[in-house]
């Protein structure tokens, strides 16, 4: 007889468990239990939240402080971007 059986976790993912011995591990708290950061910039309409302060700071920098500050310099292109990596992607794909 097969010593392994399939079980479905609370997340709906099927796992193989060895029936010869059960392992009990302390689970991590669900994502909802983790404190989240929100943007409190006046008139910000972003409804999401951030896990880390660095993510919130990136949002503030790129959406409120200097949006569209990265400008394409190629020819007559007038494209502007809020992040350097977006400008670099534009340069790779378009020019």
C-alpha contacts under 8 A as a table, 3 or more apart, distances in Angstrom:
res1	aa1	res2	aa2	distance
2	X	5	X	7.43
3	X	18	X	6.33
3	X	19	X	5.94
3	X	20	X	7.07
4	X	16	X	6.45
4	X	17	X	5.75
4	X	18	X	4.80
4	X	19	X	5.83
5	X	16	X	5.88
5	X	17	X	5.71
5	X	18	X	6.73
5	X	19	X	6.87
6	X	14	X	6.45
6	X	15	X	5.72
6	X	16	X	4.74
6	X	17	X	6.25
7	X	14	X	5.62
7	X	15	X	5.52
7	X	16	X	6.46
7	X	17	X	7.03
8	X	11	X	7.75
8	X	12	X	5.61
8	X	13	X	5.57
8	X	14	X	4.39
8	X	15	X	6.16
9	X	12	X	5.30
9	X	13	X	5.53
9	X	14	X	6.26
9	X	15	X	7.05
10	X	13	X	7.49
17	X	22	X	7.90
18	X	21	X	6.32
18	X	22	X	7.13
19	X	22	X	6.73
29	X	32	X	7.96
29	X	33	X	6.21
29	X	34	X	7.73
30	X	33	X	5.68
30	X	34	X	7.48
31	X	34	X	5.50
32	X	35	X	7.66
34	X	51	X	7.84
35	X	51	X	7.31
36	X	49	X	5.88
36	X	50	X	5.60
36	X	51	X	5.28
36	X	52	X	7.77
37	X	49	X	5.40
37	X	50	X	4.89
37	X	51	X	6.27
37	X	52	X	7.24
37	X	53	X	7.20
37	X	56	X	7.02
38	X	48	X	6.99
38	X	49	X	4.73
38	X	50	X	6.21
38	X	56	X	7.22
39	X	44	X	7.08
39	X	46	X	7.32
39	X	49	X	7.33
39	X	56	X	6.77
39	X	60	X	7.53
40	X	44	X	7.06
41	X	44	X	5.47
41	X	60	X	7.77
41	X	64	X	7.86
50	X	53	X	7.22
50	X	55	X	5.95
50	X	56	X	5.84
51	X	55	X	7.10
52	X	55	X	5.41
52	X	56	X	6.78
53	X	56	X	5.12
53	X	57	X	6.17
54	X	57	X	5.01
54	X	58	X	6.13
55	X	58	X	5.14
55	X	59	X	6.31
56	X	59	X	5.08
56	X	60	X	6.27
57	X	60	X	5.07
57	X	61	X	6.06
58	X	61	X	5.11
58	X	62	X	6.01
59	X	62	X	5.34
59	X	63	X	5.70
59	X	64	X	7.62
60	X	63	X	5.44
60	X	64	X	5.18
60	X	65	X	6.33
61	X	64	X	5.82
61	X	65	X	4.88
61	X	66	X	5.99
61	X	67	X	7.43
62	X	65	X	6.39
62	X	66	X	5.69
62	X	67	X	5.02
62	X	68	X	7.68
62	X	82	X	5.27
62	X	83	X	6.48
63	X	66	X	6.72
63	X	67	X	5.09
63	X	82	X	7.18
64	X	67	X	6.16
66	X	69	X	5.63
66	X	82	X	7.12
67	X	81	X	7.25
67	X	82	X	4.73
68	X	71	X	7.20
68	X	80	X	5.10
68	X	81	X	4.33
68	X	82	X	4.07
68	X	83	X	7.41
69	X	80	X	6.69
69	X	81	X	6.26
69	X	82	X	5.78
69	X	83	X	7.64
70	X	80	X	5.52
70	X	81	X	4.98
70	X	82	X	6.13
70	X	83	X	6.52
70	X	84	X	6.19
70	X	87	X	6.50
71	X	78	X	7.12
71	X	79	X	6.04
71	X	80	X	4.39
71	X	81	X	6.34
71	X	87	X	7.31
72	X	77	X	6.30
72	X	78	X	6.29
72	X	79	X	5.50
72	X	80	X	6.19
72	X	87	X	6.87
72	X	91	X	7.71
73	X	76	X	7.76
73	X	77	X	6.76
73	X	78	X	7.71
74	X	77	X	5.77
74	X	95	X	7.46
80	X	87	X	7.40
81	X	84	X	7.17
81	X	86	X	6.21
81	X	87	X	5.81
82	X	86	X	7.34
83	X	86	X	5.37
83	X	87	X	6.65
84	X	87	X	5.12
84	X	88	X	6.22
85	X	88	X	5.00
85	X	89	X	6.13
86	X	89	X	5.06
86	X	90	X	6.20
87	X	90	X	5.00
87	X	91	X	6.22
88	X	91	X	5.07
88	X	92	X	6.28
89	X	92	X	5.13
89	X	93	X	6.16
90	X	93	X	5.23
90	X	94	X	5.65
90	X	95	X	7.49
91	X	94	X	5.52
91	X	95	X	5.16
92	X	95	X	6.13
